[in-house]
Every structure is written in structure tokens, then in C-alpha cells.
């Protein structure tokens, strides 16, 4: 019974992390790149409007950061539940 509970807890931790990363991905790509572009364009970075930067470059940097954060957190979750390599 304890093994089943541990698997359930591992899966819950995995789902929580995945949903968090998906929410961040949504905010970066959809909200910052599309919906809030006019508000973000009032701010400039390196001469470029921030809304344009998010739509063109920021979302790619955000996606790469999400990959590294996800890999790091999954490694910690795997170790916590004893399923690491």
C-alpha cells in the first residue's frame, strides 16, 4: 500500500510541475506576446519595443529556460522519490 501511495505522490508532483511549466509557457507566449503587446510596447529594451521583443525573442528564451527548470526540478523530484538513474 505504501508503494502505491508513493507512486501517487510522485505522479502528483510530476503533474504539478508540468502544469506550472505549461502555465508559464502560456503567459510568456500568449499573454506577453499577443494580448499584452500594446502595454508592453510602452517599454523599450535595446531600442526595441518590449512587446515585439517578447513575440520574437523573449518567448524563445523563455521556452529554453522552461526546459532547463523542468529538467532540474524533475531531477530533484526523481531523487526525492527514489526513481533517479
N, C-alpha and C positions, 0 to 999 in steps of 0.2 A: 504494500500500500504506500509506503514512503517513497518508493521509486516512482510510482505513478504521480504522486504529488510533486516530486522534484521535476519530472518531465513537464508537468502542467505549469509549474512556476517558471521553468526555463522558457517554455513557449510564450508565456505571458510577457516575460522580459523582452523576448525577441520581438513580439508584436508591438509592444510599447515603443521600443526603439525604432522599428520600421515606420510606424505611424508618425512618430515625431519627425523623422527624417523626411517623410513624404509631405508633412505639413510645412516644414522649412522650404522644401523644394517648391511647393505651391506658392508660398509667399514670395520667394525670390523670382520665380519665372512668371507667374500670372499677375500677382498684385503689384510688384515693383516694376515689372516690365510692360504691363498693359494698363491696368486700372489706375494706378497712381502716377503714371508717367508725367502728366501735366504738373502735378505738385512737385515731383522730383526734379523736373526740368528747371525749376527756380534755383536749384543748387548746381554749381559747376565744379567739376574735377578736371584739372589739367586743361581747361578751356572747353571741355565738352559738358553738355547738359547731363545731369545725373540720371534722368530717365532714359536717355539714349544709351548711356554707359551701361545701365542695368540690362537693357534689352539686348545689347550687343556683346558686352564683355563680362559684366557682373554676374549674369546668370551662369556663364561657363565656369567662372572662378568659384561661384557658389556650389555648383554641381561637383567640382573636383574636391572642394572642401568637405562636402557631404560624404563623398566616398571615403575619404581618409578618416573622418569622425566615425562613420559607421563601422569601418574595419577595426578601428581602435576600441570602440565600445563593445562590439561583438566579441573581440578577443577577451576583454575583461569579463563579459557575461559567460563566455565559454569556460574561462578559468574558475569563475565563481561556482559554476555547476559541475565542474569536473569533466567537461567534454572537449577540452582543448587537445590539440595534436601532440 
